[in-house]
Amino acid sequence: MNAMVLPAAGQPLRMEKRPLPEPAAGEMRLRVLACAVCRTDLHIVDGELALPVQPIVPGHEIVGRVEAIGPGVQGHRIGDRVGVPWLGHSCGHCAYCAQDAENLCDTPRFTGYHRDGGFATHVIAEADYCLPLHVARPPEEVAPLMCAGLIGWRCLKAAGERALRLGLYGFGAAAHLIAQVATAQGRQVHAFTRPGDRTGQDFARSLGAAWAGGADELPPEPLDAAIIFAPVGALVPAALKAVRKGGRVVCGGIHMSDIPSFAYRLLWEERQLVSVANLTRRDGREFLAIAQAQPPQVHVTTYPLARANEALADLRAGRLNGAAVLLP
């Protein structure tokens, strides 16, 4: 097999040939059909998240074909197409797992972070954390659903059902998917991009946004809720300023730059500031059912596996509309 390996934080990925791995009990070997590139991969490569395992193969938005099955696996067959998300394992017995909050598990294992991920031709995954895929779309269009779609869905749920005027800060892979879901639910979407990014704003309007402007602007009317996908702490006070009394701001990233101090009056009047961490398998099943019933437009830029560093550079520089996807 071939894999793009991160030797250590801050270093470019390098291509390695490795022996084809065999699945252990409860595991499956997948032939990777596509793997999207997430901003979390960028945080890992750039050293903004401490690496628990070095070297590591990044990638946690995987669409794969089951090629080999280890002992004890049930519910999957050779040839099945499955998705592998960020959550690769939870303990099942800590207080959080017992409360149906496996996304907060005390001893989780994340794909492409604790265990090798999908920037490769093959990957080993724990079968119970693989999601069956019935979305009849090409693998490169399904791969971004595995994290951009799933975390976007969890953020939308955190925003609340009564958030009819919704702001999305950072119109990248997650926002471009969840904007379509929100619009289909009858919500009015306001998209916030980098100041002066007319291309990104036009892109947002083409996907149903009622208004699009720079993150330094206020929307035409107060928002019921805002979701921050961009990893920029300075957007927190900006979003609080944009939401109405009793409104909610949801931080959707696993990493964000420091939040600057801000006047208490921005939080007053029962505004709420919450974060979303990881995802659950229930989130996966819910969102994939929505994506199957109402398939969103998935805008992708594809790269051969060997050009993974280029894909990361384009994401880092903000040169993408939609998602970057690696094809082995």
C-alpha positions in Angstrom: 0.0 0.0 0.0 1.0 3.7 -0.4 0.5 6.3 2.3 1.2 10.0 2.8 2.9 10.1 6.2 3.4 13.0 8.5 6.8 12.3 10.1 6.5 15.1 12.7 4.5 18.3 13.2 5.4 21.1 10.8 7.0 18.7 8.2 5.6 18.0 4.8 3.9 14.7 4.2 6.0 12.1 2.5 5.0 9.1 0.4 5.8 5.7 1.8 5.3 2.1 0.6 4.1 -0.2 3.4 3.1 -3.8 3.7 -0.7 -4.3 3.3 -2.1 -4.5 6.8 -4.3 -7.3 8.1 -7.3 -6.5 10.2 -7.4 -7.6 13.9 -10.5 -8.7 15.8 -13.3 -6.2 15.3 -11.5 -4.4 12.4 -11.8 -4.2 8.7 -9.3 -3.3 5.9 -10.7 -0.8 3.4 -9.5 0.1 0.0 -9.7 3.9 0.1 -11.8 5.3 -2.7 -11.6 8.9 -1.6 -10.5 10.9 1.4 -11.5 14.6 1.9 -9.0 17.0 3.5 -10.3 18.6 6.7 -9.1 21.7 8.5 -8.4 19.5 11.4 -5.8 17.7 9.2 -4.2 21.1 8.7 -4.2 21.7 12.5 -2.5 18.3 12.9 0.1 18.9 10.2 0.9 22.4 11.3 1.4 21.4 14.9 -1.6 23.3 16.4 -2.8 20.0 17.9 -0.3 18.0 19.9 0.5 14.7 18.1 -0.1 11.6 20.3 1.4 9.4 17.6 4.3 10.1 15.4 4.6 9.3 12.5 0.9 9.3 11.5 -1.1 9.1 8.3 -3.7 11.9 8.5 -7.2 11.8 7.0 -10.6 11.1 8.6 -13.2 11.8 5.9 -12.9 8.4 4.2 -15.0 6.5 1.7 -13.7 3.0 1.3 -14.6 -0.5 0.0 -14.4 -3.4 2.5 -11.6 -5.6 1.4 -10.8 -7.8 4.4 -12.7 -8.5 7.7 -11.2 -9.5 11.0 -12.7 -12.0 13.5 -15.9 -11.0 15.3 -17.1 -8.4 12.8 -20.9 -8.4 12.1 -23.1 -6.3 9.9 -20.4 -5.7 7.1 -19.5 -7.8 4.1 -16.6 -7.8 1.6 -17.4 -5.2 -1.1 -19.5 -2.9 1.1 -19.0 0.8 0.7 -18.5 2.5 4.1 -17.5 5.8 5.5 -14.9 6.3 8.2 -15.3 9.5 10.3 -13.1 11.3 12.9 -14.4 9.2 15.9 -12.6 5.9 15.4 -13.2 4.4 18.9 -14.8 5.2 22.2 -14.5 3.2 25.5 -18.2 2.5 26.0 -18.0 2.6 29.8 -16.9 6.1 31.0 -19.5 8.5 32.4 -19.9 10.2 29.0 -20.3 7.0 26.9 -22.9 5.8 29.5 -24.8 9.1 28.9 -24.9 8.6 25.1 -22.2 11.3 24.7 -19.4 9.2 23.1 -18.1 12.3 21.4 -16.9 13.3 24.9 -15.4 9.9 25.8 -12.5 10.1 28.2 -10.3 7.7 26.2 -11.3 8.1 22.5 -9.2 7.3 19.5 -9.6 9.5 16.5 -8.9 8.5 12.8 -5.8 10.1 11.4 -4.7 11.3 14.8 -4.5 8.3 17.2 -4.6 5.7 14.4 -3.5 5.9 10.7 -6.1 7.6 8.5 -7.2 7.8 4.9 -4.3 9.7 3.1 -3.5 6.3 1.8 -4.6 3.6 -0.6 -5.7 1.3 2.3 -6.8 1.9 5.9 -7.6 -0.3 8.9 -10.8 0.8 10.8 -12.8 -0.4 13.7 -15.9 -2.0 12.1 -18.4 -0.6 14.7 -17.4 2.9 13.8 -17.7 2.6 10.1 -20.9 4.1 8.7 -22.8 2.2 5.9 -23.1 4.4 2.8 -26.2 4.3 0.8 -25.8 7.7 -0.8 -25.7 7.1 -4.5 -22.9 9.6 -5.3 -19.3 9.3 -6.5 -16.9 8.7 -3.6 -15.3 12.1 -4.0 -18.7 13.8 -3.3 -19.4 11.5 -0.4 -16.1 11.9 1.4 -16.7 15.5 2.7 -19.9 14.3 4.3 -17.8 12.3 6.8 -16.7 15.3 8.7 -17.6 18.6 7.1 -21.2 17.3 6.8 -21.3 15.5 10.2 -19.8 18.3 12.3 -21.9 20.8 10.4 -25.0 18.8 11.3 -24.0 18.6 15.0 -23.5 22.4 15.0 -26.8 23.0 13.3 -28.5 20.9 16.0 -26.6 22.9 18.7 -27.9 26.1 17.1 -31.4 25.0 18.0 -34.6 24.4 16.0 -35.8 28.0 16.6 -32.7 29.4 14.9 -34.5 30.5 11.8 -32.1 33.3 10.9 -28.7 31.6 10.9 -25.3 33.0 10.4 -22.3 30.9 9.1 -18.9 32.3 9.8 -16.3 30.8 7.4 -17.9 29.5 4.2 -15.8 26.4 3.6 -16.4 22.7 3.3 -18.8 22.4 6.3 -20.7 25.7 5.8 -21.3 25.0 2.1 -23.0 21.7 3.0 -24.9 22.8 6.1 -26.2 26.0 4.4 -28.1 23.8 2.0 -29.5 21.6 4.8 -30.6 24.7 6.7 -32.2 26.3 3.7 -34.1 23.1 3.0 -35.4 23.3 6.6 -36.8 26.7 5.9 -34.1 28.7 7.7 -32.6 31.9 6.3 -28.8 31.7 5.9 -26.4 34.6 6.3 -22.9 33.8 5.1 -19.8 35.5 6.4 -16.5 35.2 4.5 -13.1 36.9 4.7 -13.6 40.6 4.1 -13.5 41.4 0.4 -14.0 37.7 -0.7 -16.5 38.4 -3.4 -16.0 35.0 -5.0 -16.8 33.2 -1.7 -19.8 35.4 -1.2 -21.2 34.7 -4.6 -20.6 31.0 -4.0 -22.6 31.2 -0.8 -25.5 33.0 -2.5 -25.5 30.4 -5.3 -26.2 27.8 -2.5 -29.2 29.6 -1.1 -27.7 32.2 1.3 -30.1 35.1 1.6 -27.2 37.4 2.4 -23.4 37.2 2.2 -20.8 39.6 3.3 -17.5 40.0 5.2 -17.0 38.8 8.7 -16.4 42.4 9.6 -19.9 43.3 8.7 -23.2 43.1 10.5 -26.1 41.2 8.9 -29.2 43.2 7.8 -31.1 42.0 10.8 -30.1 40.3 14.1 -29.5 36.5 13.9 -31.2 33.9 16.0 -27.9 31.9 16.1 -24.5 31.8 14.5 -22.1 29.0 13.8 -18.4 29.7 13.6 -16.5 27.3 11.4 -13.4 29.4 10.8 -10.7 28.8 13.5 -10.5 32.5 14.3 -11.2 33.5 17.9 -11.8 37.1 17.0 -15.0 36.0 15.3 -16.6 35.1 18.7 -17.3 38.7 19.8 -18.2 39.6 16.2 -20.8 36.8 16.1 -22.1 37.7 19.6 -22.6 41.3 18.3 -24.6 39.9 15.4 -27.1 37.7 17.3 -30.3 38.9 19.0 -31.1 38.8 22.7 -31.3 35.2 23.7 -29.3 34.2 20.6 -26.6 31.5 20.5 -23.1 31.3 19.1 -21.8 27.9 18.3 -18.1 27.3 17.9 -17.7 24.3 15.6 -13.9 23.8 15.3 -11.6 21.5 17.2 -9.0 24.3 17.4 -9.4 28.0 17.4 -7.0 30.9 18.0 -7.4 32.7 21.3 -10.7 34.6 21.9 -9.9 38.2 22.6 -11.5 39.9 25.6 -14.8 41.6 24.9 -17.3 43.7 26.7 -19.8 41.8 28.8 -22.7 43.6 27.1 -22.1 41.4 24.1 -22.9 38.3 26.1 -25.6 39.9 28.3 -29.3 39.6 27.6 -29.0 35.8 27.8 -26.9 35.3 24.7 -25.2 31.9 24.8 -21.7 30.8 23.7 -21.2 27.0 23.3 -18.8 24.7 21.6 -19.3 21.4 19.7 -16.8 18.6 20.2 -16.3 15.7 17.8 -19.4 13.7 16.8 -21.3 10.6 17.6 -22.3 7.7 15.4 -25.9 8.8 15.9 -25.0 12.1 14.2 -23.6 10.1 11.3 -26.7 8.1 10.8 -28.9 11.1 11.1 -27.0 13.2 8.6 -26.5 10.4 6.1 -30.2 9.8 6.1 -30.7 13.5 5.3 -28.1 13.4 2.6 -29.7 10.4 1.0 -33.2 11.9 1.0 -32.1 15.4 -0.1 -28.6 15.1 -1.6 -26.7 18.4 -1.2 -24.5 19.9 -3.9 -21.0 18.9 -2.9 -18.3 21.1 -4.5 -14.9 19.5 -4.5 -11.4 20.0 -5.9 -9.7 16.7 -6.4 -6.0 15.9 -6.1 -4.0 12.7 -6.6 -2.8 11.2 -3.3 0.8 12.2 -4.0 -0.3 15.9 -4.1 -1.7 15.9 -0.6 0.7 18.6 0.4 -0.6 20.8 -2.3 -4.2 20.2 -1.1 -3.2 21.2 2.4 -1.5 24.3 1.1 -4.6 25.4 -0.9 -6.7 24.9 2.2 -4.3 26.8 4.4 -4.3 29.7 1.9 -8.1 29.8 1.5 -8.0 29.0 -2.2 -10.8 26.5 -2.1 -14.6 26.8 -2.5 -16.0 23.6 -1.1 -13.8 20.7 -0.1 -10.5 19.3 -1.2 -10.5 15.5 -1.8 -7.6 13.1 -2.3 -8.0 10.2 -4.8 -5.6 7.3 -4.4 
